[in-house]
Amino acid sequence: MKQNVTKEPAPAVALEGVALVRRVIDLMNQSPGRLPDSEGNPGGLVVLPDGVRPIIIGDLHANREHLQLIVNFENNRQDLESGRAVCILVGDALHDDRTGHMKEMDSSVGILDDVFQLFVKYPKNVYYIRGNHDSFDERLRKSGISPGVEFKNALLRAYGPDYVKAVGEFFEAMVYFIIGNGYVITHAGPPHGGIVRDELINIKKYPEKLHQLLWNRVNEFHGTPSLKEYSEKEIRLVLNLLGLPEDTHFIVGHNPIWSDGNKVGFWKDVIGIKNHHILQSGYGSQAPFITFDGKTMIVKTAAVEKPEEKYYV
């Protein structure tokens, strides 16, 4: 007598290569809270849904270990799985910028895949704000090295031109600014003259302001800011134009101030600007990340023997 045999469903095929990149782009374009631009395309601004806890990770610069430490810290992974939390990368996950490591691109290739896997594993719960290193642009230079070109060549050798083209489209699909409950995040800093929501949504129509969101640095010396620097004036103007309270936390990466002896990677109230903070989560830091309990900011460190936890109301 012939028996009926129940077949197990075939395991899901893991995406890889160009198909993986395309899937991540689709997920980014459909991110909850991402507002459409004037042409109906995914815009540059995300307004996060209420009730989700952010896990805000600063510039990693190819430090794969710190990314994993933060994602696995305490209940972060469980909250991502349940949808109670979202992971926000503040840009520049790529390019080890330590002296002597700038041409080494294996770690950048690896962390890019780590980021892609996060998007696929936690769809609708991962956001990546574009940083100045998220580019193949040959004008990106440090110590005479063009990390964008080096990275492009490494991807070409590893995966070929179609993959490189897809990664370029991934860069272009990123968001530039996030508004949450009690905080805003961008990679580098506010542009001169401020910015309104419509400009953030349609940021690609405003290339100068887009450039400043990726490149501006805080004026550390309290003199007259250059066109590449911002001061408290720009912070307050942006918050006002966005209709946000003056005590909103303004969080950026990009511009570490290691010269002050900081070993954590978190600078609170930068140069005396209340509620303006710089976050670096890569090499030289203790893998800090920022989260919020309501409107209370909490800074945690994942790469020290006794993790630190600090609350800021």
C-alpha positions as CSV (number, residue, x, y, z in Angstrom):
1,M,0.0,0.0,0.0
2,K,1.4,3.4,-1.0
3,Q,1.9,5.7,1.9
4,N,1.3,9.5,1.7
5,V,4.5,11.3,2.6
6,T,4.3,14.9,3.7
7,K,7.1,16.8,2.2
8,E,8.9,19.4,4.3
9,P,8.9,22.8,2.8
10,A,12.1,23.7,1.0
11,P,14.4,25.9,3.1
12,A,14.5,29.6,2.0
13,V,17.3,30.3,-0.4
14,A,19.7,32.8,1.1
15,L,20.1,35.9,-1.0
16,E,23.5,36.8,-2.2
17,G,25.3,39.1,-4.7
18,V,23.2,41.5,-6.7
19,A,19.9,40.0,-5.6
20,L,20.8,40.7,-1.9
21,V,21.7,44.3,-2.6
22,R,18.5,44.8,-4.6
23,R,16.5,43.3,-1.7
24,V,18.1,45.7,0.8
25,I,17.4,48.7,-1.5
26,D,13.7,47.6,-1.6
27,L,13.6,47.4,2.1
28,M,15.1,50.8,2.6
29,N,12.7,52.3,0.1
30,Q,9.8,50.9,2.1
31,S,11.1,51.8,5.6
32,P,8.3,52.8,8.0
33,G,8.2,56.6,8.3
34,R,10.1,57.3,5.1
35,L,8.3,60.2,3.4
36,P,7.9,60.3,-0.4
37,D,9.4,63.1,-2.3
38,S,7.5,65.4,-4.7
39,E,7.8,62.8,-7.5
40,G,6.6,59.9,-5.4
41,N,10.0,58.4,-4.8
42,P,11.4,57.6,-1.4
43,G,12.7,60.8,0.1
44,G,15.6,61.8,2.3
45,L,13.6,62.1,5.6
46,V,12.3,59.5,8.0
47,V,9.9,60.3,10.8
48,L,10.1,57.3,13.0
49,P,6.8,55.7,14.3
50,D,6.0,56.3,17.9
51,G,6.7,53.5,20.4
52,V,9.9,52.1,19.0
53,R,13.2,52.1,20.9
54,P,16.1,53.4,18.9
55,I,19.5,51.6,18.9
56,I,21.7,54.4,17.5
57,I,25.1,53.3,16.3
58,G,27.8,55.9,15.4
59,D,30.5,55.6,12.7
60,L,31.9,52.1,12.7
61,H,34.6,52.5,10.0
62,A,34.7,48.8,9.3
63,N,34.7,47.6,12.9
64,R,32.7,44.4,12.5
65,E,33.2,43.3,16.1
66,H,31.7,46.5,17.5
67,L,28.6,46.1,15.3
68,Q,28.0,42.6,16.6
69,L,28.7,43.5,20.2
70,I,26.1,46.3,20.0
71,V,23.5,44.2,18.2
72,N,24.0,41.4,20.7
73,F,24.1,43.6,23.8
74,E,21.5,43.0,26.5
75,N,18.1,42.7,24.9
76,N,18.9,44.6,21.6
77,R,18.6,41.6,19.3
78,Q,15.4,40.4,21.0
79,D,13.8,43.8,20.7
80,L,14.8,44.0,17.0
81,E,13.2,40.5,16.4
82,S,10.0,41.6,18.2
83,G,9.8,45.0,16.5
84,R,10.1,46.9,19.8
85,A,13.4,48.4,18.6
86,V,15.0,49.8,15.4
87,C,18.7,49.9,14.6
88,I,19.9,53.2,13.2
89,L,23.4,53.5,11.6
90,V,24.6,57.1,11.6
91,G,26.7,56.5,8.5
92,D,30.3,55.6,7.6
93,A,30.1,51.9,8.5
94,L,32.8,51.5,5.8
95,H,36.5,52.3,5.5
96,D,38.9,51.6,8.4
97,D,40.4,55.1,8.9
98,R,43.2,54.1,11.3
99,T,46.7,55.0,10.2
100,G,48.2,52.0,8.3
101,H,44.8,50.4,7.6
102,M,43.2,52.8,5.1
103,K,43.9,50.7,2.0
104,E,42.8,47.4,3.7
105,M,39.3,46.8,2.3
106,D,38.4,43.2,3.4
107,S,36.8,44.5,6.6
108,S,34.8,47.0,4.6
109,V,33.6,44.3,2.2
110,G,32.7,42.2,5.2
111,I,30.9,44.8,7.2
112,L,28.8,45.8,4.2
113,D,27.5,42.2,4.0
114,D,26.9,42.4,7.8
115,V,24.7,45.4,7.3
116,F,22.9,43.8,4.4
117,Q,22.2,40.8,6.6
118,L,20.8,43.0,9.3
119,F,18.4,44.6,6.8
120,V,17.2,41.2,5.6
121,K,16.9,39.6,9.1
122,Y,15.0,42.6,10.5
123,P,13.1,44.1,7.7
124,K,11.4,47.4,8.6
125,N,13.7,47.7,11.7
126,V,17.0,48.9,10.2
127,Y,17.9,52.4,9.0
128,Y,21.1,53.6,7.5
129,I,21.8,57.4,7.3
130,R,24.2,58.2,4.5
131,G,27.7,59.4,5.5
132,N,30.4,60.9,3.5
133,H,32.2,57.6,3.3
134,D,29.2,55.9,1.8
135,S,30.4,56.6,-1.7
136,F,32.8,55.6,-4.4
137,D,33.6,59.2,-5.0
138,E,37.3,59.7,-5.9
139,R,37.2,63.1,-4.2
140,L,36.9,61.4,-0.8
141,R,40.5,61.4,0.3
142,K,42.4,60.9,3.5
143,S,46.2,60.8,3.9
144,G,46.5,60.8,0.2
145,I,44.3,57.7,-0.1
146,S,40.9,57.5,-1.9
147,P,39.0,55.0,0.2
148,G,36.0,55.1,-2.0
149,V,38.1,54.1,-5.1
150,E,39.9,51.4,-3.1
151,F,36.6,50.0,-1.9
152,K,35.1,50.0,-5.4
153,N,38.2,48.2,-6.7
154,A,37.9,45.6,-3.9
155,L,34.3,45.0,-4.7
156,L,35.1,44.7,-8.4
157,R,37.7,42.0,-7.7
158,A,35.4,40.1,-5.3
159,Y,32.0,40.3,-7.0
160,G,32.3,42.1,-10.4
161,P,30.8,45.2,-12.0
162,D,27.1,44.4,-11.6
163,Y,27.5,44.1,-7.9
164,V,29.5,47.4,-7.8
165,K,26.7,49.1,-9.7
166,A,24.1,47.8,-7.3
167,V,26.1,49.0,-4.3
168,G,26.3,52.4,-5.9
169,E,22.5,52.4,-6.1
170,F,22.4,51.3,-2.4
171,F,24.4,54.4,-1.5
172,E,22.0,56.6,-3.5
173,A,18.9,55.0,-1.8
174,M,20.0,55.9,1.8
175,V,18.2,58.4,4.0
176,Y,19.8,61.6,5.2
177,F,17.9,62.7,8.3
178,I,15.8,61.0,11.0
179,I,13.3,62.5,13.4
180,G,12.4,60.5,16.4
181,N,10.6,61.1,19.7
182,G,12.8,63.7,21.4
183,Y,15.8,63.5,19.0
184,V,17.0,64.0,15.5
185,I,19.9,62.3,13.7
186,T,22.0,63.1,10.7
187,H,25.6,62.1,9.8
188,A,27.6,65.3,9.9
189,G,25.7,68.3,11.0
190,P,23.1,71.0,10.1
191,P,23.5,73.1,7.0
192,H,24.0,76.8,7.0
193,G,20.8,78.7,6.6
194,G,18.8,75.8,8.2
195,I,16.6,73.3,6.5
196,V,12.9,72.6,6.4
197,R,11.1,69.3,6.1
198,D,10.3,69.7,2.4
199,E,14.0,70.2,1.7
200,L,14.9,67.1,3.7
201,I,12.4,65.1,1.9
202,N,13.5,66.4,-1.5
203,I,17.1,66.6,-0.5
204,K,18.5,65.6,-3.9
205,K,17.1,68.8,-5.3
206,Y,19.3,70.8,-2.8
207,P,22.8,69.5,-3.5
208,E,24.6,72.1,-1.4
209,K,22.5,71.3,1.7
210,L,22.9,67.5,1.0
211,H,26.7,68.0,0.9
212,Q,26.7,69.8,4.2
213,L,24.6,67.1,5.9
214,L,27.4,64.7,4.9
215,W,30.5,66.9,5.5
216,N,29.9,69.7,8.0
217,R,31.9,69.7,11.2
218,V,31.3,71.5,14.5
219,N,33.3,74.7,15.1
220,E,35.4,73.6,18.0
221,F,37.2,76.9,18.5
222,H,34.2,79.2,19.0
223,G,35.4,81.6,16.3
224,T,33.5,82.6,13.2
225,P,32.5,79.3,11.6
226,S,33.8,78.6,8.1
227,L,31.4,77.3,5.4
228,K,32.5,73.8,6.4
229,E,31.6,74.3,10.1
230,Y,28.5,74.8,12.1
231,S,27.8,76.4,15.5
232,E,24.9,76.4,18.0
233,K,23.2,78.9,15.8
234,E,22.7,76.3,13.0
235,I,21.5,73.7,15.5
236,R,18.8,76.0,17.0
237,L,17.7,77.2,13.5
238,V,17.2,73.7,12.2
239,L,15.2,72.6,15.2
240,N,13.1,75.7,14.9
241,L,12.4,75.3,11.2
242,L,11.4,71.7,11.8
243,G,9.0,72.8,14.5
244,L,10.8,70.8,17.2
245,P,11.4,71.8,20.8
246,E,14.7,73.5,21.6
247,D,15.7,70.7,24.0
248,T,15.5,68.0,21.2
249,H,18.7,65.9,21.2
250,F,20.7,66.6,18.0
251,I,22.8,63.5,17.3
252,V,25.6,63.2,14.7
253,G,28.7,61.2,14.0
254,H,31.5,62.2,11.5
255,N,33.6,64.5,13.7
256,P,35.2,62.8,16.7
257,I,36.9,65.0,19.2
258,W,39.5,62.5,20.4
259,S,41.8,65.3,21.5
260,D,39.8,65.8,24.7
261,G,41.0,62.4,26.0
262,N,37.6,60.7,25.5
263,K,38.0,56.9,25.3
264,V,34.3,56.1,25.1
265,G,33.3,57.5,21.8
266,F,30.5,59.7,23.0
267,W,30.7,63.5,23.4
268,K,27.8,65.0,25.3
269,D,26.8,68.7,24.9
270,V,29.6,69.2,22.3
271,I,31.6,72.4,22.9
272,G,28.8,73.5,25.3
273,I,25.9,73.1,22.9
274,K,23.2,71.6,25.2
275,N,21.7,68.4,23.8
276,H,24.1,68.2,20.9
277,H,26.1,65.0,20.8
278,I,28.7,63.2,18.7
279,L,28.7,59.4,18.6
280,Q,31.6,57.2,17.3
281,S,31.2,53.4,17.7
282,G,34.2,52.1,15.8
283,Y,37.9,51.7,16.5
284,G,39.3,53.6,19.5
285,S,35.9,53.6,21.2
286,Q,34.1,51.4,23.7
287,A,31.4,50.5,21.2
288,P,28.9,53.1,22.5
289,F,25.3,53.3,21.4
290,I,22.5,55.6,22.3
291,T,19.0,54.5,23.1
292,F,16.0,56.3,24.7
293,D,13.5,55.5,27.4
294,G,10.7,57.8,26.5
295,K,12.5,61.1,26.1
296,T,15.4,60.1,28.4
297,M,18.6,59.5,26.5
298,I,20.7,56.5,27.7
299,V,24.2,55.9,26.5
300,K,25.6,52.4,26.8
301,T,28.9,50.8,26.0
302,A,29.2,47.3,24.7
303,A,33.0,46.7,24.5
304,V,34.3,47.2,28.1
305,E,34.7,44.7,30.9
306,K,32.1,46.5,33.0
307,P,29.7,48.2,30.5
308,E,28.7,51.8,31.3
309,E,25.2,53.1,31.4
310,K,24.4,56.8,31.7
311,Y,21.1,58.5,31.7
312,Y,20.5,62.0,30.5
313,V,17.2,63.7,30.9
